[in-house]
């Protein structure tokens, strides 16, 4: 019973955090408090870009997805969860940009700290058209520590053709911001 109570308290904290109740200031390495963001894309100068860590995992449909499989291509990596309101709100934007850039840009979702059945139901409803790595323990998110606070969802990263983090957004992305940034990175 104690484990169930702890799980419920943790879920309440996670849901409250996704709604944007904590601040990004004062964030320390390893800090797991949720971070609110405004969804604006931040494009990094090519000279200051850092290599993206290896990302691979089993997808919600049982296949495998990885950044390495898309070497030489621009990849949009989106961290989300089915219980996160801003994640739900941005899903149609991601789906539309993914459809419009298909072939030139690969989208990969990373379902973070979620129940698999809930994430699968969300994906059946949204039908995004791209794979989603099931990252219940949050290992993929932690690999990007220093680039993205480990608890900032939704978060979106654009990985350039050289495998470097070219841009990021903390919070739900807007169509025009995402499309223009993806296009800039694709056309480099």
C-alpha positions as CSV (number, residue, x, y, z in Angstrom):
1,X,0.0,0.0,0.0
2,X,2.9,2.4,0.8
3,X,4.3,1.8,-2.7
4,X,1.0,2.7,-4.2
5,X,0.7,5.9,-2.2
6,X,4.3,6.9,-3.2
7,X,3.4,6.3,-6.8
8,X,0.3,8.4,-6.6
9,X,2.2,11.3,-4.9
10,X,4.9,11.0,-7.6
11,X,2.3,11.1,-10.4
12,X,0.7,14.2,-8.8
13,X,4.0,15.9,-8.8
14,X,4.7,14.9,-12.4
15,X,1.4,16.2,-13.6
16,X,1.7,19.4,-11.7
17,X,5.2,19.9,-13.1
18,X,4.0,19.4,-16.7
19,X,1.5,22.2,-16.2
20,X,4.5,24.5,-15.6
21,X,4.5,25.3,-11.9
22,X,8.2,25.3,-11.3
23,X,10.9,27.6,-12.7
24,X,14.0,26.9,-14.8
25,X,16.2,29.2,-12.7
26,X,18.3,27.4,-10.1
27,X,18.1,24.1,-12.0
28,X,21.1,21.9,-11.0
29,X,22.6,18.8,-12.7
30,X,20.5,15.8,-11.6
31,X,17.6,18.0,-10.5
32,X,14.3,16.2,-11.4
33,X,11.9,19.1,-10.8
34,X,9.8,19.8,-13.9
35,X,10.8,22.9,-15.8
36,X,8.3,25.1,-17.6
37,X,9.1,26.5,-21.0
38,X,7.7,28.8,-23.5
39,X,8.1,26.5,-26.6
40,X,10.3,29.0,-28.5
41,X,13.0,27.4,-30.6
42,X,16.5,28.2,-29.7
43,X,18.9,27.7,-32.7
44,X,22.5,27.1,-31.8
45,X,25.4,28.5,-33.8
46,X,27.0,25.7,-35.8
47,X,30.4,26.2,-34.1
48,X,28.9,25.8,-30.6
49,X,26.8,22.6,-31.3
50,X,27.5,19.5,-29.2
51,X,27.2,16.0,-30.4
52,X,23.9,14.3,-29.5
53,X,24.3,11.2,-27.3
54,X,23.4,7.8,-28.7
55,X,19.7,7.3,-28.6
56,X,18.1,3.9,-29.2
57,X,15.2,1.9,-27.7
58,X,12.1,-0.1,-28.2
59,X,9.2,1.7,-29.7
60,X,5.6,1.7,-28.5
61,X,4.8,-0.8,-31.3
62,X,7.7,-3.2,-30.4
63,X,10.1,-2.2,-33.1
64,X,13.4,-0.4,-32.5
65,X,14.4,3.3,-33.3
66,X,17.7,5.1,-33.0
67,X,19.4,8.3,-34.0
68,X,22.2,6.2,-35.6
69,X,19.7,4.8,-38.1
70,X,19.2,8.3,-39.5
71,X,22.9,9.4,-39.7
72,X,23.3,12.2,-42.3
73,X,19.6,13.3,-41.9
74,X,18.0,15.9,-39.7
75,X,16.1,14.4,-36.8
76,X,13.5,16.0,-34.6
77,X,13.4,14.4,-31.2
78,X,10.4,15.2,-29.1
79,X,10.1,14.2,-25.4
80,X,6.5,13.8,-24.3
81,X,4.1,11.9,-22.0
82,X,0.4,11.0,-22.4
83,X,-0.5,12.6,-19.1
84,X,1.1,16.0,-20.0
85,X,-1.4,18.6,-21.2
86,X,1.1,20.7,-23.2
87,X,2.3,17.5,-24.8
88,X,-1.2,16.7,-26.0
89,X,-1.6,20.3,-27.2
90,X,1.5,20.2,-29.4
91,X,0.9,16.7,-30.9
92,X,-1.0,18.0,-34.0
93,X,1.8,20.5,-34.7
94,X,4.5,17.8,-34.6
95,X,2.3,15.5,-36.8
96,X,1.8,18.2,-39.4
97,X,5.5,19.3,-39.6
98,X,6.6,15.7,-39.7
99,X,4.2,15.0,-42.6
100,X,5.3,18.1,-44.5
101,X,9.0,17.3,-44.1
102,X,8.8,13.6,-44.6
103,X,11.8,12.2,-46.5
104,X,14.1,15.1,-45.6
105,X,13.6,15.0,-41.8
106,X,12.9,12.1,-39.4
107,X,10.8,12.6,-36.3
108,X,11.2,10.4,-33.3
109,X,9.1,10.7,-30.2
110,X,10.4,9.8,-26.7
111,X,7.6,8.8,-24.4
112,X,8.9,9.8,-20.9
113,X,7.9,8.4,-17.5
114,X,4.6,7.1,-18.8
115,X,2.5,3.9,-18.7
116,X,2.9,2.0,-21.9
117,X,-0.8,1.4,-22.4
118,X,-1.6,5.1,-21.9
119,X,1.1,6.1,-24.4
120,X,-0.1,3.5,-26.9
121,X,-3.7,4.8,-26.6
122,X,-2.4,8.3,-27.1
123,X,-0.5,7.3,-30.3
124,X,-3.5,5.4,-31.7
125,X,-5.6,8.6,-31.3
126,X,-3.0,11.0,-32.7
127,X,-1.6,8.7,-35.4
128,X,1.6,10.8,-35.7
129,X,3.2,8.7,-38.4
130,X,6.6,8.4,-36.7
131,X,8.1,6.1,-34.1
132,X,8.1,6.7,-30.4
133,X,10.7,5.2,-28.1
134,X,9.2,4.0,-24.8
135,X,11.5,5.6,-22.2
136,X,9.6,4.9,-18.9
137,X,12.7,5.1,-16.7
138,X,13.8,8.4,-18.4
139,X,17.3,7.2,-19.5
140,X,17.1,8.9,-22.9
141,X,16.1,12.2,-21.3
142,X,19.0,11.9,-18.8
143,X,21.4,11.4,-21.7
144,X,20.6,14.9,-22.8
145,X,21.3,16.5,-19.3
146,X,23.0,19.8,-19.9
147,X,21.1,20.4,-23.1
148,X,17.6,19.7,-21.8
149,X,16.7,19.6,-18.1
150,X,15.9,15.9,-17.5
151,X,12.4,16.8,-16.4
152,X,11.4,19.4,-19.0
153,X,8.5,18.0,-21.0
154,X,7.5,18.6,-23.6
155,X,10.9,19.3,-25.1
156,X,11.9,19.2,-28.7
157,X,15.5,18.9,-30.1
158,X,16.6,19.2,-33.7
159,X,19.6,17.1,-34.5
160,X,21.6,18.3,-37.6
161,X,23.0,16.1,-40.3
162,X,26.3,15.8,-38.4
163,X,24.5,14.4,-35.3
164,X,24.8,17.6,-33.3
165,X,22.0,19.3,-31.3
166,X,21.2,22.3,-33.6
167,X,18.1,23.6,-31.8
168,X,15.8,23.1,-28.8
169,X,12.5,24.1,-27.4
170,X,11.4,23.7,-23.8
171,X,7.6,23.6,-23.7
172,X,4.9,23.1,-26.4
173,X,6.2,24.1,-29.8
174,X,4.4,26.4,-32.2
175,X,3.9,25.4,-35.9
176,X,5.8,28.4,-37.4
177,X,8.7,28.2,-35.0
178,X,9.2,24.5,-35.5
179,X,8.7,24.6,-39.3
180,X,11.1,27.5,-39.8
181,X,13.8,26.0,-37.6
182,X,13.5,22.6,-39.1
183,X,13.8,24.2,-42.6
184,X,16.9,26.2,-41.6
185,X,18.7,23.2,-40.2
186,X,17.6,21.0,-43.1
187,X,18.9,23.6,-45.6
188,X,22.3,24.0,-44.0
